[in-house]
Amino acid sequence: MPETALPGRRAQAARNDVVILDAARQVFLVDPKAPIAHVAERAGVGISALYRRYPSKEVLLCRLCHDGLRRFITEAEAAAEEPDGWAALTGFLRRIVDADVHSLTVHLAGLFTPTPEMGEDARRANELARGLVARAHESGRLRRDAVPEDIGMILECCAAIRVEDPERTTQLRRRYLALLIEGLAADGGPDLPGPPPRPGEMNGRWRPS
């Protein structure tokens, strides 16, 4: 077989992968328990082609969530380069909400077993989030009772906003994120009620049900 045929096949495989992952996001956001055949149908590929890339639904779910985690890390690392601690945190929140990273996380938790690599990246993501919160505190613009664990909850609140029109979804998420950011500000009002989330308190949902 001519070697010149390989790059073309690899390029087609890469294109198929993008189509499959996009279809999987759409399918599992609507119904996390949908069969993998629905993904193949939406992607317009044969089930055998999908299984060659993702041998099980669990592998596909893991890939989707790990991609979101990697995006979180990439954006947090970029935010760490911003000299203003408050701008770094708020800009990070806006980019993550626009990227819709947390929607799948909330929907798919407990449906697969996270890999060791995901565990390592999750620890890295938590470390970066703590750093952003610490720098925002140092800037004097983040309310003193805000903790790193609040950031994940804010992102999940925004991810829960979804209407049929994707553009309208984006508009609404940005609106309510702006309100939440106002609440994070040092002049955002009286002390928050109740204790904040404990480190690791939400981790139980990742145990397969």
Buried (B, 14 or more C-beta within 10 A) or exposed (E): EEEEEEEEEEEEEEEBBEBBBEBBBEBBBEEBEBEBEBBBBBBEBEEEBBBEBBEEBBBBBBBBBBBBBBBBBEBBBEBBEBEEBBBBBBBBBBBBBBBBBBBBBBBBBEBBEBBEEBEEBBEBBBEBBBBBBBBBBEBEBBBEEBBBBBBBBBBBBBBEBBEEEEEEBBEBBBEBBEEBBEEBBBEBEEEBEEEBBEEEEBEEEBEEE
